[in-house]
Each structure stands twice: as C-alpha cells, then as structure tokens.
Amino acid sequence: MVEELDLVLRAAEVCGVERSEVEDLVAEARREVSGVGFLDACEHVAMLWSVVDGRWGCFAKVLLLERIYAEAGREFRGLRDFEARASYQALRLMYARYLLRGRDGRVVEAPNDALRRVAEFVAIAEARYGGEPRVWASRFYELMSRARFFPNSPTIMNAATRRPQLAACFVIPMEDDMASIMDAARVTALVLKTGAGVGIDFSRLRPRGDYIAGTGGRSSGPLSFAKLIDAVADVVKEGGKRRGALMGIVHDWHQDVESFIEAKCRDPRALQNYNISIGIHDRFMEAALSGGEWRLYNPRLCEAVRDPLSEDLDRARESCTPSRVVSAAELFEKIVECAWRCGDPGAVFIDTINRHNPTPSLGRIHATNPCGETPLLDWEACNLGSINLAAYVRRGRIAWDELARDVECCIRFLDNVIDMSWYPDPRIEEAVLRTRKVGLGVMGLADALIELGIPYDSHDALYVADAVAEFIAFHARKASNELARERGPYPEFHHSIHARGRFNWEPQTPASSIYDIDRVSERARSIVADRPSLDWEQLRREMMKGTRNATVTTIAPTGSISILAGVSSSIEPLFSLVYIRETAIGRFVEVPPKLATLLRASGRLSRETLLAIARGDKSALGSAASLFRTAHEIDPEWHVRMQAVFQRWVDNAVSKTVNMSFTATKDDVKRVLVLAWKLGCKGVTVFRDRSRPEQVLVAGKELEDVLRSIPERVEERGRMIHRWFRIGKLEIMTVGESYSGGCPYCDY
C-alpha cells in the first residue's frame, strides 16, 4: 500500500492536486465497492470528480500511465507527446486494446511506444523506393502523437508483430458449391483473427429447398450459410481483442431475399456478429416508388442475375423465368419495417457503387466491408485511416495549408501500409497489389463545426463540409499521383477510369440537390474563401499519366480511433451531451470536451448544470445551444444530406448512421432510404434508439448508486451498445468503453 500511495502522490504533484485533497480521495477510494483494487478505486473516484474539476482528470490519467509504465518495466518520466494530449479514456482504450503484451499478458510498451512502433514499421517501406525510413517515421509519429491522424485499428494492433496484418476490411467471395463455402469460412476465420472485418455476398447461393444434383438433397439456402459464418466469428473472437465483424449481403432479386430481410427482425439475437444489408438496384427503387412488380430469381437457374446491374435485370426478364413475382412496394416496406424495428437491414445501392467502380475491367462490385464504407471486388482488402478535422480549426478559421500537407503525408502512410502488411491468403495479396486501394477519411467534424460556430443541421455546415471534402479529395489524389511518379502506378491503372481521365466520384450529385447556396451565410462563405484554389483539370492531366492508388478516400465510422483523438466520431453529430461511461473500473459521467470548455469558460460547469442539460434544459448554453444539437434532435434529413455532401468527393463510400429517436416512424425510415438513393449515397443505415432488446432501461436507482455500483455488462456475444438509466424522472444514457457515437455496431 505504501508503494501505491507513492504513485498516488506523484500523480497528484504532476496535476497540481493538494495533499489534503489527496487524503480525501484516498479515504473515498477505500470506501469504494469491493471488486476493484485500490488504485482502480482511486482512478474511479478521480474520474467522478473530474467532471467539474479538470485536475482530477489529469490525476487519473497520470496514475494510469504510471501503472502502465510500471507493468512494462519502464520508468515514467512525465507527460509528453501523445500521452500528454490524450484523455484518460483514450489511454484506457490504448491499454485495453492496442498495447502489445507478452506471454504473461502484461504490456511491454507504453502508449507513445505503440505509436512509435507503428510509425517506424510503416516507414520501412520507404527503403523499397529509395526513401529515408527514419525521416518518414518521424513525420508519421508526429501525425499520430499530435492526434491529427490515426490508421485503422489492425495497423495499430499488428504493426511489427509476427503476423502484421494491417488492413481493416476484406470482401471474401462465396460461390454456390461446398468447397467455395468452406474456403470462404476458412479465410474469414484467418481475417477475423487479425482484428479486421469481412463482407460476404450470399446472393450466388441457391435458395432454400432448391435441388442439389450431386446428392439428390435440398439446399439449406443463403441464410443457413450466413449462420455458419456467424458461428465461425463467435469461435474466433478476433484474437480476443475485438468482436467478430461481418457484413452479410443478399441482393434484391434473390428468391430468399425476404427471409434475409427478416432474419434479425424475427429474431434480434440472430446473426449477432453481422451488419446485414440488402443489395438494392435502381430498377427496384423505381418499381417500389411507382407501384410496380418485382421478379425474384433462383441464381442457379438464371445466369443473368448472378452478378447483375439494373440492365442485366432487364435482360433477365426476357431470358429467365422468375421464381416468384412480388410487389416491389411491399418488399420495400419489409425492408423499412425491419430497419425501423431493429436497425437491420441497411441498404447498399449496387448500381451507384458500380457507376463509380475505378477498375470495371476487373469485374463488378457486389459487396462491402462490415460498415459499408468500402465497396470491394472479390478478395480485395483496404487499409483505412482518418484525419482529425478539429485539429485544423483555430480562432474560427481552417488551417488549409496544414491540412493539405498532412493529407498528403497520410496517403503516403497508407500506401506504405500496403507493402508492409501480411496477407492471410495469396488471392488477397494479389488483389490488393493489383489496385492498391487506400481510404483516408475524417473524424471530429462535429467538433470542428462547433469551433467554427456552425450548427450541424444547417446549409452553412453542408457548404463548409462540401469545401473540406473537396479539398481532401484533391490533395489525396495529388499525393497518389506524386507517389506514382516515385513508385509507379497501380498495376491495373492502364485499364482503369483514371487512365481515361475520370475521377472516381464522377458522375457527381450536384451540390444544389443537397443544400441551398442562397441560404449560406457570409460567415461560412468567408471560411471557404480562405481556401487555396484547386486546379482539377491540371490534376486530371497528371492522373492520366499515372496514379498510385485506385481509391484514396473513404469515410469510415472511426469508432475507437476517435476516442484516441479525443473528438467526435467520423462525420456524425454529437451523440449525447451528458452520459455515463462504463469502464472496467466503474462508471463516471462524461461530457464532450467542447461542451465542458464552454461551460467552464462561462463559470457554469457544475453537476447541477450537467444534470439539467441531461434533462434537455440547454439554457446554460445560451446562444451556443444550436451548436450542441445531438443526433436524435437533428432531423434525419440533415444526416442524409451530410452523408451525400461527403459522398460527392469520396472515392469509396461513406459510413453514416442516421440515428433516430425512439418516436421515429416507419415513414421517417422510408424517407431516409429514398433520399439517400436519390442523392447518390452508396448505402445507408438507420438506427432507431431503443429498437434493440439489449438497450435495457434500468429504473429506480439514484445517480450515486449507479456511479458506485460495478457495471453489469450487457453484451451480445461481445458487443456492448448504449442503454439507459432512469433516475427519478431523468433518463441518462450509458455507453461502453469503446463507444464513440454514431453506429452502435461499427467499432471493429
């Protein structure tokens, strides 16, 4: 205990906490509930107090770092680099998920070491092209240590390990024979083991009850094989670091599409490792909106539908006998009903995706990764990363030049990742190297807009986001062109749309379809007016000579990495202003940093004020209240329009959850799906709050009882999503250790 007290006193000294205050904390920690150690209790009490006194957040962070360094056999010598900037929650997440461990389960590195490991390993690729690994390792480390950029989780977890699988997402094909099905299951297990996610299109499988010539039996259908892969994910558990992450897709023409639509609607605990989506064609949407009929086919009996676009479905009407003919509107209503009821299925717009396929000579795209942001050809993988937009906003302006420089550095980092990654199957490696797809996205958009003084649900926000997305797209492609001059273009380049002078995002949805330029304020116009000019035609000419990567941009959910950066998730609005964070050491109240800063500056940061805000009373925010509208307060249409603005410029796709309040109607869901399709989104997901049975409402507790009790983990095979406590008349949300807002199932 004496040694533990020494750690406590040292942490207090670093953070300016008085000795008498430490004594109060120690006394409180000793009264903590049983089941946690003394130092855990000290951290928990400090985090309870930190909500109104930032010194205690510092104290908890330093105490945690001292413990991490001690476990790693290192001496803690003060706050520096990432460790100085990171929040307590970011460091807890680093400790739980990203730090390398020895055989005894103890960590062997500190958070700064982990980022240095990643930077140095990825920079090794520079030597292959005559570059200086040491120089680039320093730049990569600076990007991460300043929380300006983080790569996807597998890169942080697996860099410089024995099996350095660094990509985030894969698409594994499944053909209509048992050998292919079992091969897909085997490769999926290998991918999940490394912490990545897998998307599978089950549409090529014959329907349930179909004749099997080889055995004389009957097929069990796509849904049964989806359940097989679900069981594989359950067993693998992604190496114990993350849950299984799968995307299951069946296309709208398949004879079994209705059973797939209803799979999780009928049984919310089915396919628990999956996000499921329906592959939707333009012809289906047209028929659904006009009241037309829709034909369902057996893929074994109709070759035209095995990998179709809408024009192939037109030909199928002439060459194939459908299994059934149904009402398109009624089928669409089933999709809407189940999405409203449980959040699944989502929609993946197949024709839109293939209109933007950069390498059509290699085939059509018919599946995406688990969160939908990366449509991929069979066997392809993609490594992702996200840049922190909030880091480039200062004094109400955007640091455009810094953003350009860092975007170009990030693309170099991601291209290096391709060369440094280990691939679990030679077919994956061949496909990856053929197109060299990467995906740079963003996080912290909501924080950036707050700092700029722009409400999320406004034409100003869409206008500024449009300009930012264009700027990132320009400099990402510029960096890829420059890399091609150094290293050569991707092998499939000469048969690509790029060689013909077409950018991935062309044809583009007009901005005027998404927002009204006449309703944009002078303030927003002035922010964009500062932006350096972009010569797209010169960039096009350079691209036609060669570009390094078939794709360069993606908007991923960000999940854990936005917690590392200490900002809002991806392009999502703030999810909640006051909530309870559940961790391994206990629960504590947490608020977004921007809100805490505002309240502290006005002298109104108190527990009473926070509880009032939790009840919906935002009077303490004054004129800034409109900046802090949360996901459920924002009309769903603004969610879709923000997604569409980014999709205008993004090579791959945009993962965006349209969060809806519990009172949202089925018509609201339908409106979202139709608008997303019309505005050129490549897919869309809705999540109506409390539509899942595990979002339990725990009633009849006082706030202190909630905060002092040991968290009862509410899990679905390893998942944990937000739920609610009722405290008197107050309902307050509680979230898991790695939940950052947005999609409840996208932290993979």
C-alpha positions, -999 to 999 in steps of 0.1 A, spaced: 0 0 0 29 24 7 42 20 -29 6 25 -42 3 57 -21 36 69 -36 21 65 -71 -10 85 -60 11 113 -45 33 116 -76 3 118 -98 -12 145 -76 20 165 -77 21 164 -116 -15 177 -117 -15 203 -90 -36 185 -65 -31 194 -29 -21 169 -3 -53 174 17 -73 168 -14 -54 135 -20 -63 124 15 -100 130 7 -97 110 -24 -78 81 -7 -105 80 20 -132 79 -6 -114 52 -26 -112 30 4 -149 32 8 -154 21 -29 -173 -10 -37 -155 -43 -34 -143 -59 -66 -117 -34 -77 -82 -27 -65 -71 4 -45 -56 21 -75 -85 13 -97 -107 29 -70 -85 60 -69 -89 64 -107 -126 59 -105 -131 85 -77 -109 109 -96 -130 105 -128 -162 110 -108 -147 143 -96 -131 153 -129 -164 163 -145 -163 196 -127 -126 198 -119 -102 190 -147 -72 184 -123 -88 151 -113 -89 140 -150 -52 148 -152 -46 129 -119 -65 98 -132 -45 99 -164 -11 102 -148 -19 75 -123 -29 52 -151 3 60 -171 24 53 -140 8 19 -137 13 11 -174 49 21 -173 55 0 -142 38 -30 -158 60 -26 -189 91 -24 -167 98 12 -176 102 44 -157 75 71 -162 93 104 -167 64 128 -172 38 137 -198 50 140 -233 38 136 -269 5 116 -273 4 108 -236 3 145 -228 -26 152 -252 -46 120 -247 -76 118 -224 -79 93 -196 -104 73 -217 -80 73 -247 -52 58 -225 -76 32 -210 -85 22 -245 -49 20 -256 -41 -2 -226 -71 -25 -232 -68 -29 -270 -36 -16 -286 -5 -21 -264 15 -52 -272 16 -78 -244 40 -106 -235 31 -142 -230 22 -134 -194 -4 -109 -205 15 -79 -192 20 -49 -215 55 -45 -229 51 -9 -242 36 24 -233 12 44 -255 39 66 -270 59 35 -277 30 19 -296 27 49 -319 64 49 -325 63 12 -333 36 18 -359 54 48 -374 88 30 -377 73 -2 -391 52 15 -417 82 38 -427 103 7 -435 85 6 -469 103 38 -479 135 18 -483 120 -2 -511 117 30 -532 150 47 -522 135 68 -495 146 76 -459 127 55 -434 139 75 -405 127 108 -419 93 95 -426 90 76 -394 94 109 -376 67 125 -397 43 96 -392 49 96 -355 43 134 -353 9 130 -371 -3 103 -346 13 117 -315 -4 151 -321 -37 132 -326 -40 146 -362 -43 111 -378 -47 75 -368 -48 44 -390 -74 17 -386 -72 -5 -355 -54 -35 -371 -25 -13 -381 -20 -1 -345 -26 -36 -331 -5 -56 -355 24 -34 -368 58 -50 -361 42 -83 -349 48 -118 -362 18 -115 -384 15 -78 -394 -20 -79 -410 -27 -42 -412 -59 -38 -433 -93 -30 -418 -116 -48 -442 -120 -76 -467 -145 -89 -491 -145 -127 -494 -164 -143 -523 -187 -173 -518 -197 -194 -548 -225 -219 -550 -206 -250 -540 -195 -265 -508 -158 -262 -515 -161 -225 -520 -183 -220 -490 -159 -238 -466 -130 -220 -482 -147 -187 -475 -153 -198 -439 -116 -207 -435 -103 -174 -449 -129 -154 -429 -116 -170 -397 -80 -161 -406 -90 -125 -413 -112 -121 -381 -83 -134 -361 -62 -104 -370 -89 -78 -359 -103 -70 -393 -138 -73 -408 -152 -93 -436 -180 -86 -461 -197 -115 -479 -223 -115 -506 -245 -146 -503 -265 -139 -534 -247 -165 -556 -260 -193 -534 -291 -212 -545 -322 -207 -524 -335 -228 -496 -352 -260 -508 -335 -260 -542 -325 -293 -557 -288 -304 -553 -279 -327 -582 -248 -342 -565 -266 -355 -535 -302 -356 -545 -309 -334 -515 -322 -299 -509 -303 -267 -503 -305 -251 -469 -301 -216 -485 -280 -184 -480 -293 -177 -445 -281 -210 -432 -246 -204 -445 -247 -168 -431 -253 -185 -397 -223 -208 -404 -200 -178 -408 -216 -162 -377 -206 -193 -357 -171 -190 -371 -169 -154 -359 -182 -165 -325 -154 -190 -321 -126 -168 -334 -135 -137 -313 -109 -119 -333 -79 -130 -312 -95 -118 -280 -90 -81 -290 -123 -73 -308 -156 -89 -316 -164 -106 -349 -173 -80 -376 -192 -92 -406 -213 -78 -434 -239 -101 -449 -255 -90 -482 -282 -106 -503 -294 -88 -534 -329 -76 -541 -336 -102 -569 -328 -133 -549 -356 -158 -542 -347 -158 -505 -344 -121 -501 -375 -119 -478 -361 -144 -453 -328 -124 -452 -346 -91 -447 -365 -106 -418 -336 -126 -403 -328 -102 -375 -363 -87 -374 -378 -120 -364 -350 -129 -340 -329 -100 -328 -303 -123 -315 -297 -140 -349 -266 -132 -368 -252 -112 -339 -217 -107 -355 -233 -92 -386 -245 -60 -400 -268 -71 -428 -278 -52 -459 -299 -57 -490 -281 -50 -523 -306 -27 -540 -307 -18 -577 -321 13 -593 -348 -8 -610 -360 -20 -577 -363 15 -563 -380 27 -594 -405 -2 -592 -411 3 -554 -418 40 -559 -441 35 -589 -460 6 -575 -446 -19 -600 -439 -56 -597 -406 -72 -589 -392 -105 -600 -373 -129 -577 -349 -154 -592 -330 -186 -584 -294 -178 -593 -288 -214 -603 -314 -212 -630 -308 -176 -642 -272 -168 -651 -281 -131 -659 -287 -123 -622 -255 -139 -608 -236 -106 -608 -261 -80 -622 -266 -43 -626 -300 -30 -635 -295 -35 -672 -288 -72 -666 -321 -74 -646 -338 -60 -677 -324 -88 -698 -333 -114 -671 -369 -105 -677 -366 -118 -713 -344 -148 -707 -353 -162 -673 -385 -175 -656 -388 -159 -622 -393 -180 -591 -419 -155 -579 -433 -121 -588 -440 -98 -559 -450 -62 -553 -418 -41 -552 -435 -16 -528 -445 -44 -504 -409 -58 -505 -395 -23 -498 -419 -19 -469 -405 -51 -454 -370 -35 -456 -383 -4 -440 -402 -23 -413 -372 -43 -402 -348 -14 -403 -373 6 -381 -377 -24 -358 -341 -34 -352 -317 -14 -373 -312 -42 -399 -311 -44 -428 -292 -15 -442 -293 -6 -479 -264 -9 -503 -271 7 -537 -254 -16 -562 -258 4 -594 -245 36 -577 -214 17 -564 -206 3 -598 -210 36 -616 -180 46 -596 -160 14 -599 -125 26 -608 -115 -8 -624 -145 -21 -642 -123 -44 -663 -117 -65 -632 -154 -71 -627 -183 -57 -607 -185 -48 -571 -213 -66 -552 -203 -64 -516 -188 -40 -490 -169 -43 -457 -189 -46 -424 -198 -9 -421 -204 -2 -458 -178 24 -463 -156 3 -486 -171 -14 -516 -146 -40 -528 -140 -65 -556 -137 -102 -546 -107 -108 -525 -98 -72 -521 -88 -56 -488 -85 -19 -479 -65 -1 -453 -80 29 -438 -71 59 -417 -88 91 -406 -76 127 -402 -88 148 -373 -106 179 -387 -109 195 -353 -71 198 -352 -71 223 -381 -96 248 -368 -81 277 -350 -97 310 -340 -127 303 -362 -107 296 -394 -94 264 -411 -56 259 -414 -59 248 -451 -22 246 -458 -16 224 -428 -45 202 -438 -31 198 -473 3 189 -461 -10 163 -436 -35 147 -461 -6 141 -485 15 126 -457 -14 103 -447 -18 90 -482 19 81 -482 15 63 -449 -15 43 -462 4 34 -494 33 21 -473 9 0 -452 0 -20 -484 36 -30 -487 42 -37 -451 11 -58 -445 9 -96 -442 -20 -111 -461 -38 -142 -449 -43 -156 -484 -23 -152 -516 -55 -143 -535 -60 -114 -512 -24 -102 -517 -27 -104 -554 -60 -85 -555 -47 -58 -531 -14 -52 -550 -33 -51 -583 -53 -19 -573 -36 -6 -542 -68 8 -527 -65 30 -496 -91 51 -478 -84 83 -460 -114 96 -440 -121 122 -413 -132 124 -377 -141 153 -355 -164 170 -380 -189 179 -352 -162 194 -331 -148 214 -360 -182 228 -368 -187 238 -331 -154 256 -331 -163 274 -363 -197 284 -347 -218 265 -373 -247 243 -364 -245 208 -378 -281 209 -392 -276 239 -414 -269 249 -450 -237 265 -437 -225 232 -423 -232 214 -456 -214 242 -476 -183 241 -454 -183 203 -453 -185 202 -491 -155 225 -494 -135 204 -469 -143 171 -486 -133 186 -520 -100 199 -505 -92 165 -490 -101 147 -522 -79 170 -543 -48 166 -521 -53 129 -516 -53 123 -553 -24 148 -558 -4 127 -533 -13 95 -551 -2 110 -585 31 120 -569 37 86 -555 31 71 -589 60 92 -602 82 78 -575 70 43 -573 49 36 -604 11 35 -609 -10 6 -596 -8 -23 -620 -44 -22 -632 -41 16 -639 -39 13 -677 -73 -4 -678 -89 20 -653 -111 50 -654 -82 71 -642 -62 64 -674 -92 78 -693 -92 110 -672 -121 102 -649 -121 107 -612 -139 81 -590 -166 104 -578 -177 113 -613 -206 115 -622 -213 137 -592 -245 146 -575 -249 184 -579 -244 204 -547 -277 222 -554 -295 190 -549 -281 187 -514 -281 223 -500 -293 258 -509 -263 280 -517 -286 311 -513 -291 302 -476 -254 300 -468 -242 328 -445 -214 353 -453 -196 338 -423 -195 303 -439 -186 318 -473 -156 336 -457 -143 304 -442 -143 287 -476 -130 318 -493 -97 314 -474 -92 280 -491 -63 278 -517 -75 273 -552 -78 238 -567 -68 231 -603 -88 200 -610 -80 199 -647 -43 200 -641 -47 172 -615 -67 152 -641 -39 155 -666 -14 144 -640 -36 115 -630 -38 103 -667 -1 98 -666 -3 75 -636 -17 74 -601 -7 51 -573 -40 40 -558 -73 30 -573 -91 47 -544 -77 73 -519 -107 84 -498 -133 67 -475 -154 79 -447 -152 52 -420 -170 52 -386 -137 58 -367 -151 41 -336 -121 36 -313 -97 60 -330 -119 90 -324 -116 82 -287 -78 81 -291 -80 115 -308 -105 129 -283 -130 141 -308 -164 133 -322 -169 102 -343 -164 104 -381 -189 129 -397 -215 122 -371 -231 149 -349 -226 147 -312 -245 117 -299 -252 129 -264 -242 159 -243 -242 141 -209 -238 104 -205 -224 77 -183 -192 59 -194 -189 23 -183 -153 10 -179 -136 -19 -163 -131 2 -131 -166 16 -129 -189 43 -142 -185 80 -144 -203 110 -160 -187 122 -192 -194 152 -215 -179 162 -249 -148 183 -244 -162 212 -264 -192 214 -241 -170 212 -209 -148 240 -223 -178 262 -230 -193 257 -196 -160 262 -178 -154 294 -196 -188 308 -185 -183 295 -150 -213 272 -152 -196 238 -152 -213 220 -123 -230 187 -117 -264 205 -114 -259 222 -148 -249 189 -164 -280 171 -150 -302 199 -163 -287 195 -197 -293 158 -195 -329 166 -189 -330 187 -220 -325 221 -204 -299 239 -225 -304 274 -211 -269 273 -196 -255 272 -232 -271 305 -241 -267 314 -278 -245 284 -284 -273 259 -278 -279 254 -315 -243 242 -319 -249 214 -295 -280 197 -311 -275 160 -308 -280 131 -332 -316 124 -321 -325 161 -321 -314 166 -357 -339 158 -384 -329 126 -402 -328 145 -435 -298 165 -423 -280 133 -415 -285 121 -451 -276 154 -467 -243 154 -447 -236 119 -460 -244 130 -495 -221 160 -493 -191 139 -485 -201 112 -510 -198 138 -537 -160 137 -533 -152 103 -517 -138 75 -539 -152 46 -518 -183 52 -497 -195 69 -466 -204 50 -434 -230 71 -417 -257 61 -392 -289 80 -394 -297 80 -357 -334 83 -350 -353 89 -318 -375 62 -303 -405 81 -316 -394 80 -353 -419 64 -376 -416 39 -404 -424 67 -428 -393 85 -414 -372 55 -422 -386 52 -457 -380 89 -463 -343 84 -454 -338 54 -477 -354 71 -507 -335 104 -501 -301 86 -497 -307 68 -530 -318 100 -548 -288 120 -535 -262 94 -547 -252 78 -514 -238 43 -519 -257 29 -490 -274 40 -458 -281 26 -423 -307 38 -398 -308 31 -361 -339 40 -341 -330 44 -305 -341 16 -281 -351 -6 -310 -328 -34 -297 -338 -55 -267 -304 -52 -251 -309 -14 -248 -324 -21 -214 -338 7 -193 -326 3 -157 -351 21 -135 -354 30 -98 -318 39 -90 -302 71 -77 -274 86 -97 -248 79 -69 -259 43 -68 -255 40 -105 -220 55 -104 -208 35 -74 -221 1 -85 -200 -23 -105 -211 -22 -142 -232 -52 -152 -220 -58 -187 -249 -61 -211 -235 -80 -241 -245 -96 -274 -217 -120 -280 -191 -94 -271 -209 -63 -283 -220 -36 -259 -241 -7 -270 -256 23 -253 -285 18 -229 -304 39 -204 -308 45 -167 -339 62 -153 -330 83 -122 -362 98 -109 -377 115 -140 -343 117 -156 -332 93 -183 -294 92 -189 -276 73 -214 -247 49 -206 -221 38 -231 -194 12 -232 -157 17 -230 -151 20 -268 -184 36 -280 -179 70 -295 -213 78 -310 -228 71 -344 -232 35 -354 -237 12 -324 -222 -17 -342 -193 -1 -362 -165 -4 -337 -145 -31 -355 
